[in-house]
């Protein structure tokens, strides 16, 4: 939410920049449509591709300059490959890098507003240089009076109040640019889901409860490490957690992680991800590599619980049935499942449906359904899958984005990328098959198993 000088961007400036962005991409699209009337099909397609790329770059540049909710929304949208065109996705992906930090006096003032005293009176030690900086806040290392090493997450001023406005501008810009052909109800549902998660993510009281909840959910797994909340040094815009050390993926080479350790970490990430989807029905939905760290014994350290997607057991059952249908190559069941999760429009006639289903299955089948070691670094399964899905959803009369699986898809896509970057090799099929076999609602044993899953605490 800072300008080039590390100061907060005012509301009027944000509004002006976002309005200018929307007007520019709308004008760009209108000019392209007019020129297209006098061009042959090949020239028109090439010009449209260049226009989409220009609009994507402008949207990403503006969101990146504004930081805050706008940048975070762009980061989330960058994994929505079932809704947005590749040129825009490529541009928005640049927003995944860390944001420049805010000036310390802004951080100091925010802490005093929230907790009543400046950081030097609240902590035995408070590092002025940020430990990490991201789109909606930054993190500082500190030590409490009782000697605990902690991290203090400080939200940038004005972030929480800009969510709805930023989201409205982004939605209008995408529509005005012609970059999305999705029908209005599906687009509205997609942005409604974004809004709900963003409102939660800017409420640090809500995030604190998510941390407590996930500590309880994973309490029986000693290799999943989750910090503790320091409640007396937290508020709606300040979150203090115990510090848990670990190495990030980008540091694995220098830290000497051998191949067996990388493979073990990949397996533990897979177990964590599928357990959250199929057993807990609640997913840590921000798989940015900076939100995870690792240890030489294979431990996985989880940070940042602002974006957690909880969903009904029924949704997990439908998703499980879709994946079982793809496993068994059962086309009628695949169709029922895709309609059930909202990807395929009810009653749509898809003449090449069998070929499309086979293409989707072949894109991820070797990873999930082949009983063999899978080399993530050498594979491009999730990229191929994304291209196939985009190809299908270029036909809005037949397919549409499914808001219900936006964040579970974000978690899986992100972790497959993390496994690729850490160069993991392991048999994913043997992990996945066990989770597909879990009892779901209506199955024998479901109620017994669910009684063991802690409820989400109230905020």
C-alpha positions, -999 to +999 in steps of 0.1 A: +000+000+000+031+022-002+043+046-029+078+046-042+089+064-010+075+039+014+045+060+023+008+049+023-011+057-009-041+079-002-077+070-011-080+096-038-047+086-054-058+049-054-091+058-069-075+080-096-049+053-106-075+025-107-099+046-127-072+055-151-063+018-155-099+009-162-103+037-188-070+028-205-078-009-209-114-001-221-100+023-247-074-002-258-102-028-263-124-005-282-096+005-306-088-031-312-125-039-320-127-010-345-094-020-362-106-056-364-134-046-387-109-039-414-085-068-408-084-104-420-088-132-394-051-139-389-041-102-385-071-097-362-061-126-340-025-113-338-036-078-329-060-091-303-031-111-287-009-079-286-039-059-271-045-085-244-008-085-235-008-046-232-039-046-211-025-074-189+008-055-183-011-023-175-034-040-150-004-058-133+017-026-132-011-006-116-020-033-090+017-036-082+022+001-077-008+004-053+002-027-031-024-034-005-057-051-014-052-044-051-019-062-053-032-091-032-062-095-054-039-096-084-019-123-068-050-144-061-063-138-096-030-149-111-038-186-103-073-183-118-063-200-150-099-213-155-111-177-159-084-154-173-064-155-205-027-166-205-014-131-214-030-117-183-020-146-161+016-141-172+015-104-162-002-110-129+023-136-119+049-108-116+029-097-085+040-128-066+074-112-057+078-095-024+066-059-021+089-031-011+087-024+027+068+005+043+088+031+062+093+022+099+076+053+112+044+042+094+047+008+111+055+023+145+024+045+143+002+016+132+013-005+162+007+024+186-028+030+172-037-007+175-020-017+208-019+017+226+019+019+230+049+021+206+068-012+199+098-003+221+075-003+251+056-035+241+086-057+234+120-063+249+134-060+214+118-049+181+137-050+149+131-019+128+142-037+096+114-059+083+119-096+083+095-099+053+073-075+033+042-085+013+012-070-003-010-061+027+015-060+055+050-066+067+066-088+094+092-077+120+112-099+143+109-091+180+113-106+216+087-105+243+094-095+279+093-131+289+120-140+263+100-155+235+112-149+200+083-137+179+073-123+146+049-093+144+028-089+114+017-053+108-011-045+083-005-014+062-028+015+070-060+016+048-057-019+034-089-032+050-110-003+039-099-005+003-109-041-004-143-035-019-132-005-040-101-022-054-121-053-062-148-033-080-122-015-102-104-048-110-137-065-120-147-035-142-113-034-158-114-071-167-148-066-182-140-034-201-108-049-215-125-078-231-101-101-214-128-123-199-157-138-218-173-154-188-210-148-183-220-124-156-233-148-129-202-169-130-179-138-129-200-123-100-196-156-081-159-156-087-155-120-074-178-126-045-155-155-034-125-132-038-141-105-017-150-129+011-115-142+014-099-108+012-122-094+039-111-123+061-074-119+052-074-082+063-090-092+097-060-104+118-084-115+146-099-139+122-064-150+111-054-156+148-084-180+151-073-198+119-039-203+134-054-218+166-077-239+146-050-254+123-028-261+153-056-282+166-063-298+132-027-309+128-020-316+164-014-353+158+013-346+131+046-337+148+061-328+114+036-300+106+049-270+126+024-241+132+033-210+154+014-200+185-006-168+187+006-142+213-028-128+220-018-099+243+003-084+214-023-089+187-054-070+174-074-067+142-044-052+123-015-066+143-007-103+147+021-116+169+032-152+166+060-173+180+089-175+156+095-209+140+127-213+121+131-230+087+146-228+053+126-216+022+126-234-011+149-208-026+175-215+001+175-253-001+205-256-024+227-234-002+215-252+029+225-286+015+191-303+013+197-338-003+173-355-027+158-379-001+149-349+022+134-330-007+113-361-016+102-365+021+092-329+022+072-332-010+053-362+004+045-343+036+032-314+016+010-337-003-004-354+028-010-320+044-028-307+013-050-337+007-058-341+044-070-305+045-092-310+014-107-345+021-106-348+059-107-313+074-126-296+046-105-265+053-075-255+032-046-232+039-051-215+005-021-192+001+007-216-012+032-187-019+066-202-012+073-175+014+044-189+035+063-222+040+096-232+054+113-266+059+138-283+081+165-310+075+144-336+093+115-331+068+094-308+090+070-284+072+066-250+088+034-231+079+030-193+080+003-169+071-032-182+078-051-151+065-065-170+035-082-202+047-110-217+027-135-238+047-162-257+028-190-282+035-182-319+035-207-323+006-183-302-016-154-324-007-175-355-016-184-341-050-148-332-057-137-367-046-163-383-069-150-362-099-114-373-093-126-410-088-144-407-122-112-393-139-093-422-123-117-447-136-121-429-170-159-429-164-171-402-187-208-400-175-196-397-139-171-371-150-199-351-166-221-353-135-192-343-113-181-313-134-217-301-134-219-307-096-189-285-089-200-259-113-174-262-141-197-276-168-230-258-174-260-280-169-275-292-201-247-279-223-241-299-255-203-305-258-196-323-291-160-331-283-167-339-246-150-373-247-118-359-263-118-330-239-122-353-208-094-375-221-072-345-226-078-333-191-071-367-176-039-371-196-026-338-183-026-349-146-031-386-149+007-396-148+010-376-115-021-389-097-030-422-113+002-439-123+017-461-096+053-449-101+077-422-089+069-388-103+097-363-111+081-329-105+111-309-117+111-326-151+073-325-155+049-298-165+016-315-156+000-286-138+009-262-166-005-286-192-037-290-171-041-252-168-038-249-206-064-276-212-088-260-187-084-226-203-091-241-237-123-256-224-134-224-206-130-203-237-164-217-245-186-199-219-218-215-232-205-249-221-181-243-193-177-217-166-153-208-137-163-226-104-160-203-074-165-233-051-131-247-060-112-215-066-091-217-035-087-255-033-074-252-069-051-224-058-037-245-030-030-275-052-016-256-082+007-236-058+020-267-041+026-286-073+047-256-083+065-257-049+072-294-054+086-287-088+109-259-075+122-280-047+128-308-073+109-335-054+105-370-067+079-394-051+049-416-058+020-392-055-005-419-066-001-440-035-008-409-013-037-397-034-055-431-037-057-433+001-074-399+004-098-408-025-108-439-004-116-419+027-153-421+038-174-391+030-208-380+041-232-408+037-205-435+038-200-459+066-176-445+092-180-409+081-197-397+113-171-414+135-142-398+116-158-364+116-162-364+154-124-363+156-121-331+135-121-300+157-147-273+149-136-239+137-135-216+167-157-184+166-140-151+157 
